[in-house]
Amino acid sequence: MKILSLCLVFSIFAFGCSAKQAQAAAPVTTPDSRAQSSAAASAAVPTSAAQHTDPVSALSSLGFYVYDQPIDLPIAAPIPALKGESVKVSDFIGNITLLNFWATWCPPCRAEMPSIERLYKQMSGTNFRIVAVDAGEHRSQVASFIEKNKYTFPIYLDESNELSSIFAARGLPSTYLVNKEGKVIAARIGAMEYDQAELIKLLKELADG
């Protein structure tokens, strides 16, 4: 029942590029939901100084939906890596993580990947990681795409679509921000430029906090 409940929570906000047609869309939040989210997000990632960016306002302005309460990651088994070691749910603890679900056939996914590469390089040396999970494609197909485009950020594989059916229930790309406690605090559905100055500033503050 716990996994089912988590699936429902994630699927409510999952929409974007369908298997037949690629679309980029952002989740809609109401003023009430943003107000309710403020305390939860602040508690999840505390800020100690007035000069720090307010995470709820910053994430909302960038098109993220901020959850009222941080959500446990519904990941039961390690996620195989395209190269290197698999990632386990325990590996999310201690870092701010951008968890991105994508596919080679999805135009919005392909459009945002250069900015994810730039973000990866700019966040080097901080407590930040990227976990980019390909949804449902064969390892050789993903490897060919990554090699052709010279991407260096970590790629993982969900060949069975087991995770994608939860995190990207209605489309791709679907991206989640995971705090240092390994809990999801925000979701961004649809493509965006991930190396925006405002987002990088926020991520560095969260990573260093």
C-alpha positions in Angstrom: 0.0 0.0 0.0 2.9 2.4 0.8 4.4 1.9 -2.7 0.9 2.3 -4.3 0.4 5.6 -2.4 3.8 6.9 -3.5 3.0 5.9 -7.1 -0.2 7.9 -7.0 1.6 11.0 -5.5 4.2 11.0 -8.3 1.8 10.2 -11.1 -0.5 13.1 -10.2 2.2 15.6 -11.3 3.8 13.5 -14.2 2.9 14.8 -17.7 4.9 15.9 -20.7 6.2 14.1 -23.8 4.0 11.2 -24.7 5.3 8.2 -26.7 3.5 9.4 -29.8 4.0 13.2 -29.5 6.7 15.2 -27.7 5.4 18.1 -25.5 7.0 20.4 -23.0 4.8 21.4 -20.1 5.1 22.7 -16.5 3.0 21.7 -13.6 0.4 24.2 -12.3 0.5 25.2 -8.7 -2.1 27.3 -6.8 -1.3 30.1 -4.4 -2.6 27.9 -1.6 -0.4 25.0 -2.5 2.7 27.2 -2.7 1.9 28.7 0.7 1.5 25.3 2.2 4.8 24.2 0.6 6.8 27.0 2.1 7.2 25.6 5.6 7.9 22.0 4.4 10.6 23.0 1.9 12.2 25.3 4.4 12.3 22.5 7.0 13.7 20.1 4.4 16.5 22.4 3.4 17.1 25.0 6.1 18.6 28.4 5.2 20.6 30.2 7.9 21.1 33.6 6.4 18.9 36.3 4.9 21.1 36.5 1.8 20.2 32.9 0.9 17.7 32.3 -1.8 14.2 31.2 -0.6 14.0 27.7 -2.2 10.2 27.6 -2.5 10.0 31.0 -4.4 13.0 30.2 -6.5 11.9 26.7 -7.5 8.3 27.9 -8.1 9.5 30.7 -10.4 11.5 28.1 -12.4 8.4 26.0 -13.0 9.0 23.4 -10.2 6.1 22.1 -8.1 7.2 22.1 -4.5 5.7 19.3 -2.5 3.8 20.1 0.8 5.9 17.4 2.5 9.2 15.8 1.4 8.4 12.3 -0.2 10.4 9.1 0.2 11.9 7.8 -3.0 10.0 4.7 -4.2 13.1 2.9 -5.3 13.4 -0.7 -4.1 16.3 -2.0 -6.2 19.6 -0.5 -7.5 19.3 1.4 -10.8 21.9 0.0 -13.3 24.4 2.5 -14.6 25.4 2.8 -18.3 28.9 2.9 -17.0 30.2 2.3 -13.5 28.2 1.3 -10.4 24.5 1.1 -9.9 22.8 3.7 -7.7 20.9 2.7 -4.7 18.3 4.6 -2.7 20.8 5.0 0.1 23.2 6.8 -2.3 20.9 9.8 -2.5 21.6 10.7 1.1 24.2 13.4 1.6 23.8 15.1 -1.8 21.4 17.3 -3.5 20.3 15.2 -6.5 18.7 16.1 -9.8 16.8 12.9 -10.8 15.9 13.1 -14.4 13.8 10.7 -16.5 14.3 10.9 -20.3 14.5 8.9 -23.5 16.4 9.3 -26.8 13.2 9.5 -28.8 11.8 12.4 -26.8 12.6 15.8 -28.5 12.2 17.9 -25.3 14.5 15.5 -23.5 17.1 15.9 -26.2 16.7 19.7 -26.1 17.4 20.0 -22.4 20.4 17.6 -22.2 23.1 20.1 -23.3 22.0 22.4 -20.4 22.2 19.4 -18.0 25.7 18.7 -19.2 26.6 22.4 -18.5 25.0 22.2 -15.1 27.0 19.0 -14.3 30.2 20.8 -15.1 29.4 23.9 -13.2 28.4 22.0 -10.1 31.6 20.0 -10.0 33.2 19.8 -6.5 29.9 20.4 -4.7 27.6 18.0 -2.8 25.4 17.7 -5.9 24.8 14.8 -8.3 22.8 14.1 -11.4 21.0 10.8 -11.8 19.7 10.7 -15.4 17.6 7.6 -16.0 16.7 6.5 -19.5 13.2 5.1 -19.7 12.7 1.8 -21.3 15.4 1.7 -24.0 18.1 -0.9 -24.6 21.6 -0.3 -23.2 23.2 -0.3 -26.6 20.8 2.3 -28.0 21.4 4.6 -25.0 25.2 4.1 -25.2 25.2 5.0 -28.9 23.2 8.2 -28.2 25.4 9.3 -25.3 28.7 8.6 -27.2 27.4 10.5 -30.2 26.5 13.6 -28.1 29.6 13.4 -25.9 27.6 13.7 -22.6 29.6 13.1 -19.5 27.0 13.3 -16.7 26.0 9.9 -15.1 23.4 7.9 -17.1 21.3 5.1 -15.6 19.0 2.5 -17.2 15.4 1.6 -16.5 15.0 -0.9 -19.3 12.0 -2.5 -17.7 10.2 0.8 -17.3 9.5 -0.1 -13.7 10.7 3.2 -12.3 9.5 5.3 -15.2 6.0 4.0 -14.7 6.1 5.8 -11.3 8.3 8.8 -11.9 7.1 9.6 -15.5 3.7 8.0 -15.5 2.3 10.3 -18.2 5.4 11.5 -20.0 8.9 12.6 -20.4 11.0 14.5 -19.4 10.3 14.3 -15.7 12.7 15.8 -13.2 12.8 15.6 -9.4 14.9 17.5 -6.9 16.0 15.3 -4.0 17.3 16.7 -0.7 20.2 15.5 1.4 17.9 13.3 3.4 17.1 11.4 0.2 13.6 12.8 0.0 11.9 14.4 -3.0 11.1 18.1 -2.4 10.1 19.3 -5.9 9.2 18.2 -9.4 9.7 19.9 -12.8 7.7 18.4 -15.6 8.8 19.2 -19.2 12.0 20.5 -20.7 13.9 23.5 -19.3 17.4 25.1 -19.4 19.1 23.7 -16.3 22.1 26.0 -16.3 20.1 29.1 -15.5 22.0 31.4 -13.1 19.1 31.4 -10.6 18.9 27.6 -10.5 22.7 27.2 -10.2 22.8 29.7 -7.3 20.1 27.8 -5.5 21.6 24.4 -6.1 25.0 25.5 -4.8 23.4 27.0 -1.6 21.4 23.7 -1.0 24.5 21.6 -1.7 26.7 23.6 0.6 24.1 24.0 3.3 
